[in-house]
Amino acid sequence: MTDRKTELGQSPIPRLLARYTAPAAVAMVVTSLYNLVDAIFVGQGAGTMALAGLTVAFPIQMLIMALAQMVGLGSGSLISRSLGAGKQRLAEQVAGSSFVVSLILGAGFTALGFTFMVPFLKLFGATPLSLPYAQDYLQIIFIGSTYFCFVVSSNSIARSEGNIKIGMVSMLIGAAVNLILDPIFILGMDMGIQGAALATIIAQLFSFLYLLSYFLSGKSMLKITRKDLRPHLASLPEVFSVGSSSFARSIATGVLAIVINNSLTHFGSEIHLALFGVCNRIIMVMFMPIFGLIQGLQPIVGFNYGSGRYERVIKALKTGLLWATVWSLFCWVLMQIFAPQIL
């Protein structure tokens, strides 16, 4: 624990940012690969209409993730600042609270999703041809959304305490399981889009069990007791306030998806919707390293802000901005040259 605190407060910013960003970026890319791999196997094994249904369901999945990230990023920020300020007990209470709140939000979204599934899908552009496929997919995805919220939120908690590898490993485990099960369920067992959904929630379950074992093993800097497993009402307003920016961005993306999906089906057909789904997943993979950079920045900025080292905060932000710009330019050049091959 002392080594992590010393590292966050004293190590050179570029080296520290590289060390924290790389695993976070890998974890975020792996998260986007869930959907990319599903799209590849669904497109090859279930056809265009199934791919169109997957495109409609995708933004709803992102809303589930947005809820979890709101709790995880908000809690993670408060935890890292609390650790920097030497408030260990508060950090542990916030972590325990985040576990419970993420599970409650996940369960609530599941109940809401099952109740209003068809109106949701129609709102997001489902047509009579693509609606059955989107329903088949989401009915299974909603089953796993409760513990998926825990996975996303807990990854942020682990990063906030400086343990950068935990989130990466949990996502890699899930991606490996998903990659193994997709061809078995979709192609081997001819389950179509339902096979993709089943592979996804089983993969997420493995990630959930890994994270649960980490926090229960005593290896975490945060020693969470049974008393901590309840909403910490005093910290929740700040948690939701900090996390609301990420949630607002996701809501804006959801609104954009509603407009684009409905425009595509109105002026085009399900084929155009399926093609947009493919393009959107490629874009997500390219953007995810930047989100990983943001997550790598969070414990560095939070810890040093909490301990009053403001010059390190500013240097970390400037370095992160430079790296994000370079990566964006690289992706732009890559797509200009190799777009057909990537598609």
Summary of the structure (lengths in Angstrom):
residues: 343
radius of gyration: 20.1
end to end distance: 45.1
largest distance: 59.8
contacts: 1279
relative contact order: 0.19
helix: 87%
strand: 0%
